[in-house]
C-alpha cells in the first residue's frame, strides 16, 4: 500500500488548479460519509479530499453552524440527541470528533475544581459517545473514524477507554484500530490526538506514515501584515510573565509559550481567545502578539486544502472554533488510508499545496 505523502515542496500551482486532486480507478460511485459533531468542517474537508461525499452533518453550536454554512452552503442539523437514526441517510463512513472536554486533562481539572462530573458522568457532553453507538448500531456503516484527545485512553484509570473499545468491538462487532498521532509532521504545531478507526468487515488497515523528512515551520503560517490589536497590552504581558514566574517558583510548568518561529508551536486550544498565552509570537521591540484567526486556520491546515476558507464570525468565536477543530491534512491522510482499505485500491493521490503562501495565491 502506498502511504500518503503530503509534501511541502510541490511545484507551484495556479489559481485555476485545484489545491488537491484525486485520481481513482474502477470506482463506480464515491464513498459517502456523515459528519457528526462537525464543528466548522475540518473533517469534512479531509474526507472530501479523499474523494468521499458528505450526505449529512450535525453540529449543535450555533456559531460553528454559521462558519460551516459559509463554507459548505448547508446548515448542519442540530443536537444529535434529537435526531432519529431514520432521519440520517445511509452512508459508508461515519466520522465524529465527539466532544473532548469531559476527557481532556484541562477539562477534567476544571470540572474537578468546580465539583462537576466528568467523563461519562458528564450528562451534557460525556454521554455523546453513546449517540455514536446508537447510529452505528442502527445504520451499520462500512467504517467509522472517531477523534478525541490523547487523555481519552487514560481517563478514569483507562475504564472509559475500555468501555469504548468493548462497545465498538464486542457489542457492535467492528474491527478496530487506534493510535495517538502528533500532527507536527503535517502542520507546525504539537497536537496529539487519538484516532479510532473501525471496519464492519475485517480489513487490513495502516495509519498513514508521512514520508517527507521536511517538517513545516511556524513562521510559514504567519501573515505579513497584522493589525496592532493582536499585540498584547503592557498590562496583559506583565500579568502573563508574573503568572509564569509564580508557577515556576513552585515547580510547575504553567506559563505562556513564546513560539520558536523556525520550529513548531504548542497545541492551539479553545481557550486561546482568553489571552493567547499558549502560542505567542515574538516581535522586535514590541510585546508579543496573538495569532490572527487566519493564522489559526493556517496552523490547523485548513488553508492547505481549502485556501478560500471563510471565517464569518468574531475573533473570539473563531479562536474557539479552530481550537476545537482537527488538523485537516492529517485527517485527509487518514481518510485516504481508510478509502484504500475499503476499496483495495491505492492508485490515487491527494495533492496538498506546497506552502501556505501558495494556498492563498
Buried (B, 14 or more C-beta within 10 A) or exposed (E): EEBBBBEBEBEEBEEEEEBBBBEBEEEEEBBBBBBBBBBBBBBBBBBBBBBBEBBBBBBBBEBBBBBBBBBBEEBBBBEBEEBEEEEBEEBBBBBBBBBBBBBBEBBBEBBEEEEBBBBBEBEEBBBBBBBBBBBBEEBEBBBBBBBBBBBBBEBBEEEBBEBBBEBBEEEBEBBBBBEEBBBBBBBBBBBEBBBBBBBBEEBEBEBBEBEEEEBBBBEBBBBEEBEEEBBBEEEBBEBBEEBBEEEEEEEEEEBBBBBEBEEBBBBBBBBBBEBBBBBBBEEEEEBBBBBBBBBBBBBBBBBBBBBEBEBEBEBEBBBBBBBBBBBBBBBBBBBBBBBBBBBEBBEBBBBBBBBBBBBEE
